Amino acid sequence: MPIKFRYLIEDEGYVRIKIDRVIEKRLDRFAGNKMFRYRCEANYSNVLYKI
């Protein structure tokens, strides 16, 4: 389950964004390998992002 990630903003550099909520978790196959894909919701600077 993802908890946080880093995002590069040109003026500020790297910013750590905390995941507030996991909306969807899906198992996919890519080139025969299993991987989980997450759809998340994060709030940064009072803006709601769906990632």
C-alpha positions as CSV (number, residue, x, y, z in Angstrom):
1,M,0.0,0.0,0.0
2,P,1.6,3.3,-1.0
3,I,2.1,5.8,1.8
4,K,3.9,8.7,0.1
5,F,5.9,9.6,-3.0
6,R,8.2,12.4,-4.2
7,Y,7.3,14.8,-7.0
8,L,9.7,17.2,-8.7
9,I,8.5,20.8,-9.0
10,E,10.9,23.1,-11.0
11,D,10.9,26.0,-8.6
12,E,10.7,24.1,-5.3
13,G,12.7,20.9,-6.1
14,Y,11.4,17.6,-4.7
15,V,8.2,17.6,-2.7
16,R,7.0,14.7,-0.6
17,I,3.2,14.1,-1.0
18,K,1.4,12.0,1.5
19,I,-1.4,9.7,0.2
20,D,-4.6,10.4,2.1
21,R,-6.7,7.6,0.6
22,V,-6.4,4.6,-1.7
23,I,-9.5,4.6,-4.0
24,E,-8.7,1.5,-6.1
25,K,-6.2,-1.4,-6.2
26,R,-5.9,-3.5,-9.3
27,L,-3.7,-6.4,-10.3
28,D,-2.4,-6.1,-13.9
29,R,0.1,-8.1,-16.0
30,F,2.8,-6.4,-18.0
31,A,5.2,-8.5,-20.1
32,G,4.1,-11.5,-18.0
33,N,4.9,-9.9,-14.7
34,K,2.2,-9.2,-12.1
35,M,2.0,-5.7,-10.6
36,F,-0.5,-3.8,-8.5
37,R,-1.8,-0.4,-9.8
38,Y,-3.2,2.0,-7.3
39,R,-5.6,4.9,-7.7
40,C,-5.0,7.3,-4.9
41,E,-6.2,10.6,-3.5
42,A,-3.7,13.2,-2.0
43,N,-4.1,16.7,-0.7
44,Y,-1.2,19.1,-1.2
45,S,-1.4,22.9,-0.6
46,N,-5.2,22.7,-0.2
47,V,-5.6,21.1,-3.7
48,L,-7.1,17.6,-4.0
49,Y,-5.2,15.4,-6.5
50,K,-6.3,12.0,-7.8
51,I,-3.3,10.0,-8.9
